[in-house]
């Protein structure tokens, strides 16, 4: 499987890349465990065992989300896209299309959102250079 090892010699990779790889492999493993526990619980006929399996699945979800948060904090691209798509009610494709339009117009979606949230009218300061 492609996630089982490095594709390039470790000595050619920076520490940040090696840590990113560790996090990505860990997230893959957590997602696989979630899938396995879900399947086992779904197929299980014993209610007590099913409850244990679902509890274990939920623990794996927690672990995966902890790893995803580490990725967000340590990789700007993950941060950008997680902020763009997560916890939004709008259609996912509509979010992407709006972001593409904003970027084509020269303003990154994050910049537009920051401007909307700063309480200003979008007019630069008259106190001096920006």
Short mmCIF file of the C-alpha atoms (twelve columns), coordinates in Angstrom:
data_MODEL
# 
_entry.id   MODEL 
# 
loop_
_atom_site.group_PDB 
_atom_site.id 
_atom_site.type_symbol 
_atom_site.label_atom_id 
_atom_site.label_alt_id 
_atom_site.label_comp_id 
_atom_site.label_asym_id 
_atom_site.label_seq_id 
_atom_site.Cartn_x 
_atom_site.Cartn_y 
_atom_site.Cartn_z 
_atom_site.pdbx_PDB_model_num 
ATOM 1   C CA . UNK A 1   0.000   0.000  0.000  1 
ATOM 2   C CA . UNK A 2   1.235   3.485  -0.802 1 
ATOM 3   C CA . UNK A 3   0.930   4.776  2.758  1 
ATOM 4   C CA . UNK A 4   3.118   2.105  4.330  1 
ATOM 5   C CA . UNK A 5   6.436   3.799  3.733  1 
ATOM 6   C CA . UNK A 6   8.244   6.781  2.400  1 
ATOM 7   C CA . UNK A 7   8.470   7.167  -1.369 1 
ATOM 8   C CA . UNK A 8   11.740  9.072  -1.210 1 
ATOM 9   C CA . UNK A 9   14.877  8.335  0.836  1 
ATOM 10  C CA . UNK A 10  14.398  9.595  4.398  1 
ATOM 11  C CA . UNK A 11  17.733  11.434 4.327  1 
ATOM 12  C CA . UNK A 12  16.427  13.615 1.481  1 
ATOM 13  C CA . UNK A 13  13.332  14.668 3.419  1 
ATOM 14  C CA . UNK A 14  13.110  17.473 5.918  1 
ATOM 15  C CA . UNK A 15  11.840  16.916 9.440  1 
ATOM 16  C CA . UNK A 16  8.617   18.761 8.595  1 
ATOM 17  C CA . UNK A 17  7.910   16.412 5.695  1 
ATOM 18  C CA . UNK A 18  8.645   13.367 7.830  1 
ATOM 19  C CA . UNK A 19  6.291   14.637 10.548 1 
ATOM 20  C CA . UNK A 20  3.612   15.397 7.969  1 
ATOM 21  C CA . UNK A 21  3.984   11.832 6.680  1 
ATOM 22  C CA . UNK A 22  3.613   10.474 10.214 1 
ATOM 23  C CA . UNK A 23  0.426   12.453 10.701 1 
ATOM 24  C CA . UNK A 24  -1.040  11.455 7.328  1 
ATOM 25  C CA . UNK A 25  -0.302  7.766  7.887  1 
ATOM 26  C CA . UNK A 26  -1.801  8.005  11.367 1 
ATOM 27  C CA . UNK A 27  -4.950  9.632  9.968  1 
ATOM 28  C CA . UNK A 28  -5.236  6.899  7.320  1 
ATOM 29  C CA . UNK A 29  -4.931  4.241  10.006 1 
ATOM 30  C CA . UNK A 30  -7.578  5.913  12.177 1 
ATOM 31  C CA . UNK A 31  -9.978  6.145  9.213  1 
ATOM 32  C CA . UNK A 32  -9.410  2.473  8.414  1 
ATOM 33  C CA . UNK A 33  -10.095 1.541  12.045 1 
ATOM 34  C CA . UNK A 34  -13.323 3.591  12.000 1 
ATOM 35  C CA . UNK A 35  -14.435 1.718  8.889  1 
ATOM 36  C CA . UNK A 36  -13.565 -1.686 10.351 1 
ATOM 37  C CA . UNK A 37  -15.329 -1.038 13.668 1 
ATOM 38  C CA . UNK A 38  -18.395 0.301  11.847 1 
ATOM 39  C CA . UNK A 39  -18.606 -2.784 9.652  1 
ATOM 40  C CA . UNK A 40  -18.135 -5.125 12.615 1 
ATOM 41  C CA . UNK A 41  -20.797 -3.313 14.637 1 
ATOM 42  C CA . UNK A 42  -23.224 -3.332 11.729 1 
ATOM 43  C CA . UNK A 43  -22.777 -7.075 11.236 1 
ATOM 44  C CA . UNK A 44  -22.822 -7.910 14.953 1 
ATOM 45  C CA . UNK A 45  -25.907 -9.671 16.375 1 
ATOM 46  C CA . UNK A 46  -24.938 -9.282 20.055 1 
ATOM 47  C CA . UNK A 47  -26.145 -5.908 21.435 1 
ATOM 48  C CA . UNK A 48  -23.474 -5.697 24.155 1 
ATOM 49  C CA . UNK A 49  -20.645 -6.410 21.730 1 
ATOM 50  C CA . UNK A 50  -22.156 -3.998 19.199 1 
ATOM 51  C CA . UNK A 51  -22.108 -1.255 21.851 1 
ATOM 52  C CA . UNK A 52  -18.426 -1.957 22.587 1 
ATOM 53  C CA . UNK A 53  -17.547 -1.882 18.883 1 
ATOM 54  C CA . UNK A 54  -19.363 1.432  18.374 1 
ATOM 55  C CA . UNK A 55  -17.621 2.860  21.439 1 
ATOM 56  C CA . UNK A 56  -14.284 1.794  19.953 1 
ATOM 57  C CA . UNK A 57  -15.232 3.322  16.586 1 
ATOM 58  C CA . UNK A 58  -16.023 6.633  18.267 1 
ATOM 59  C CA . UNK A 59  -12.644 6.591  20.020 1 
ATOM 60  C CA . UNK A 60  -10.996 6.228  16.617 1 
ATOM 61  C CA . UNK A 61  -13.004 9.201  15.303 1 
ATOM 62  C CA . UNK A 62  -11.649 11.262 18.203 1 
ATOM 63  C CA . UNK A 63  -8.087  10.176 17.446 1 
ATOM 64  C CA . UNK A 64  -8.510  10.978 13.760 1 
ATOM 65  C CA . UNK A 65  -9.855  14.451 14.499 1 
ATOM 66  C CA . UNK A 66  -6.981  15.168 16.865 1 
ATOM 67  C CA . UNK A 67  -4.582  14.265 14.067 1 
ATOM 68  C CA . UNK A 68  -6.536  16.348 11.564 1 
ATOM 69  C CA . UNK A 69  -6.283  19.338 13.904 1 
ATOM 70  C CA . UNK A 70  -2.508  18.828 14.124 1 
ATOM 71  C CA . UNK A 71  -2.415  18.854 10.318 1 
ATOM 72  C CA . UNK A 72  -4.447  22.071 10.235 1 
ATOM 73  C CA . UNK A 73  -2.115  23.760 12.694 1 
ATOM 74  C CA . UNK A 74  1.040   22.648 10.919 1 
ATOM 75  C CA . UNK A 75  0.218   22.872 7.213  1 
ATOM 76  C CA . UNK A 76  -1.058  26.083 5.634  1 
ATOM 77  C CA . UNK A 77  -2.830  24.281 2.800  1 
ATOM 78  C CA . UNK A 78  -4.777  22.054 5.177  1 
ATOM 79  C CA . UNK A 79  -5.632  25.151 7.219  1 
ATOM 80  C CA . UNK A 80  -6.865  27.017 4.151  1 
ATOM 81  C CA . UNK A 81  -9.153  24.268 2.904  1 
ATOM 82  C CA . UNK A 82  -10.421 23.126 6.297  1 
ATOM 83  C CA . UNK A 83  -11.472 26.706 7.017  1 
ATOM 84  C CA . UNK A 84  -13.075 26.934 3.595  1 
ATOM 85  C CA . UNK A 85  -15.196 23.780 3.740  1 
ATOM 86  C CA . UNK A 86  -15.796 22.660 7.316  1 
ATOM 87  C CA . UNK A 87  -18.812 23.686 9.393  1 
ATOM 88  C CA . UNK A 88  -20.523 25.390 6.474  1 
ATOM 89  C CA . UNK A 89  -24.158 24.844 5.541  1 
ATOM 90  C CA . UNK A 90  -23.785 25.913 1.918  1 
ATOM 91  C CA . UNK A 91  -23.474 23.354 -0.857 1 
ATOM 92  C CA . UNK A 92  -19.880 22.124 -0.977 1 
ATOM 93  C CA . UNK A 93  -19.482 22.705 -4.717 1 
ATOM 94  C CA . UNK A 94  -21.013 26.180 -4.377 1 
ATOM 95  C CA . UNK A 95  -18.391 26.989 -1.735 1 
ATOM 96  C CA . UNK A 96  -15.656 25.916 -4.136 1 
ATOM 97  C CA . UNK A 97  -17.108 27.901 -7.036 1 
ATOM 98  C CA . UNK A 98  -17.431 31.041 -4.895 1 
ATOM 99  C CA . UNK A 99  -13.836 30.662 -3.689 1 
ATOM 100 C CA . UNK A 100 -12.615 30.195 -7.262 1 
ATOM 101 C CA . UNK A 101 -14.449 33.357 -8.351 1 
ATOM 102 C CA . UNK A 102 -12.997 35.364 -5.455 1 
ATOM 103 C CA . UNK A 103 -9.492  34.124 -6.166 1 
ATOM 104 C CA . UNK A 104 -9.899  34.960 -9.870 1 
ATOM 105 C CA . UNK A 105 -10.973 38.471 -8.853 1 
ATOM 106 C CA . UNK A 106 -7.709  38.798 -6.937 1 
ATOM 107 C CA . UNK A 107 -8.955  38.463 -3.395 1 
ATOM 108 C CA . UNK A 108 -8.440  35.252 -1.478 1 
ATOM 109 C CA . UNK A 109 -11.586 34.021 0.311  1 
ATOM 110 C CA . UNK A 110 -9.806  34.150 3.677  1 
ATOM 111 C CA . UNK A 111 -8.890  37.801 3.065  1 
ATOM 112 C CA . UNK A 112 -12.464 38.665 2.163  1 
ATOM 113 C CA . UNK A 113 -13.769 36.881 5.264  1 
ATOM 114 C CA . UNK A 114 -11.230 38.646 7.492  1 
ATOM 115 C CA . UNK A 115 -12.279 41.994 6.041  1 
ATOM 116 C CA . UNK A 116 -15.950 41.178 6.621  1 
ATOM 117 C CA . UNK A 117 -15.221 40.262 10.246 1 
ATOM 118 C CA . UNK A 118 -12.987 43.207 11.169 1 
ATOM 119 C CA . UNK A 119 -15.882 45.620 11.623 1 
ATOM 120 C CA . UNK A 120 -14.605 48.010 8.977  1 
ATOM 121 C CA . UNK A 121 -16.301 49.164 5.831  1 
ATOM 122 C CA . UNK A 122 -13.357 47.959 3.785  1 
ATOM 123 C CA . UNK A 123 -11.891 51.454 3.532  1 
ATOM 124 C CA . UNK A 124 -8.193  51.701 4.248  1 
ATOM 125 C CA . UNK A 125 -6.889  53.827 7.066  1 
ATOM 126 C CA . UNK A 126 -6.428  57.573 6.581  1 
ATOM 127 C CA . UNK A 127 -3.708  57.598 9.243  1 
ATOM 128 C CA . UNK A 128 -0.886  56.649 6.956  1 
ATOM 129 C CA . UNK A 129 0.441   53.959 4.660  1 
ATOM 130 C CA . UNK A 130 -0.893  50.475 4.979  1 
# 
